Amino acid sequence: MISEITQIRKLSLWIFLIPLIAINLCLFISQNPEFLENTIFRVDQIGRSGFSIPYLDGSLSISRASRTFPQYLIFKPSMILTAFFLYIYWKNNNLLINKVYLSNINYKFKTFGILSAIFLVIHSLLLGVKFDIQLYKLFRRIVLLLFIIFEIIAQGILVYHLYKLKLKLINFINIKILYLKISLVAILSSVAILSIPILITKGNTHFKHALEWNYFVGVVLFYLFSRFYWRRTT
């Protein structure tokens, strides 16, 4: 069990840092294209924007900041690497929970977690690929939506099992962080449900973009909490 906890702690930090740094680096390049103006990494016009704080004003989407050259050179590999770490993360959590329950099954959080990683890869590969076909655009939105849905479901089911096992794991965990994880999953789920009427209607573009940036941070914040949830082991 110690080896799984050690792996989970390491992976959690990388799953939090890699995508967060990637999207904000893409944002920085988008807003400061002059730094790369006379290089082979000259920023595409579509990927340029003025200074703003999209977390607050929703001035641009993560997609626009990341889908053009050279930002996609950062975004795509980062998301694919994150997806690989997610696969290992959910696999290790499944092994850990099996050891505590003395069972040998694939729990649903592992299935949903791996599915979310797969859809993250698909979304990353599709980002920036141009097809003037309405069905393709719909498919791309569905892929992103499935990544978010499966990720929240996986996080929720895992937190449920961790709560059930909190007394057995008391020497290995920080109980306060467990309640933070529960609160975070509850907030993410509630925001997703309450935002559906706005998301499915036209308009409210700035709100949708701001929600996208903040929701992304909320999703990866779960993994930062995981880092501090498990105590350091030797």
ABEGO torsion letter per residue (X at the ends): XAAAAAAAAAAAAAAAAAAAAAAAAAAAAAABAAAAAABAABBBAAABBBBBBAAAAGABBAAAAAABOAAAAAAAAAAAAAAAAAAAAAAAAAAAAAAAAGBBBBBAAAAAAAAAAAAAAAAAAABGBBBBBAAAAAAAAAAAAAAAAAAAAAAAAAAAAAAAAAAAAAAABBAAAAAAAAAAAAAAAAAAAAAAAAAABBEGAAAAAAAAAAAAAAAAAAAAAAAAABBBBX
